[in-house]
Amino acid sequence: MKNYNIIPKAENAGKGFDYTVTDEQIKEHQNRTLLEIFEWLENTNKFIYSIQTPEERERMKLAKNFKA
């Protein structure tokens, strides 16, 4: 098994984001069907892929396959 040393990029040090979810948004989500949730996930995944560089896509693949 390969050991990948995936570390944050230096230019991203100290950066981040946060997101607040309201009680109303949680209730709306709880009323969604499984199909609606999967469609949202698929659309989000397509969006993320469309804005990633090839290097970022490779880093994501490595991170997803990482075994501790």
C-alpha positions in Angstrom: 0.0 0.0 0.0 1.3 3.4 -0.9 1.6 6.0 1.8 0.4 9.4 0.5 1.6 12.4 2.4 -1.3 14.8 1.8 -0.7 18.1 3.4 -2.6 21.4 3.1 -1.1 23.8 0.5 0.9 26.6 2.1 -1.1 29.3 0.3 -4.2 28.0 2.1 -2.8 28.3 5.6 -5.1 30.2 8.0 -7.9 30.3 5.5 -11.3 28.7 5.8 -15.0 29.3 5.8 -18.0 28.8 7.9 -21.7 28.4 7.1 -24.7 29.0 9.3 -27.8 26.8 8.8 -31.1 28.0 10.1 -33.7 25.9 11.8 -36.0 26.5 8.8 -33.3 25.2 6.4 -32.9 22.1 8.5 -36.7 21.5 8.4 -36.8 22.0 4.6 -34.0 19.5 4.2 -35.8 17.0 6.3 -38.8 17.2 4.0 -36.8 16.4 0.9 -37.1 13.1 -0.8 -34.1 10.8 -1.3 -34.2 11.6 -5.0 -34.0 15.3 -4.3 -31.1 14.8 -1.9 -29.2 12.7 -4.4 -29.9 15.2 -7.2 -28.5 18.0 -5.0 -25.4 15.9 -4.3 -24.9 15.1 -7.9 -25.2 18.8 -8.9 -22.9 19.9 -6.2 -20.3 17.3 -7.2 -20.5 18.4 -10.9 -20.0 22.0 -9.8 -17.0 21.3 -7.6 -15.4 19.2 -10.4 -16.0 22.0 -12.9 -14.1 24.6 -10.8 -11.2 22.3 -9.8 -7.9 22.3 -11.6 -6.4 19.0 -12.7 -4.0 19.2 -9.8 -6.9 19.7 -7.3 -8.7 16.7 -8.8 -5.7 14.5 -8.3 -5.3 15.7 -4.7 -8.9 14.9 -4.1 -8.5 11.4 -5.5 -5.5 10.8 -3.3 -7.3 12.1 -0.2 -10.4 9.9 -0.9 -8.3 6.8 -1.2 -6.1 7.6 1.8 -5.9 4.7 4.3 -4.6 5.5 7.8 
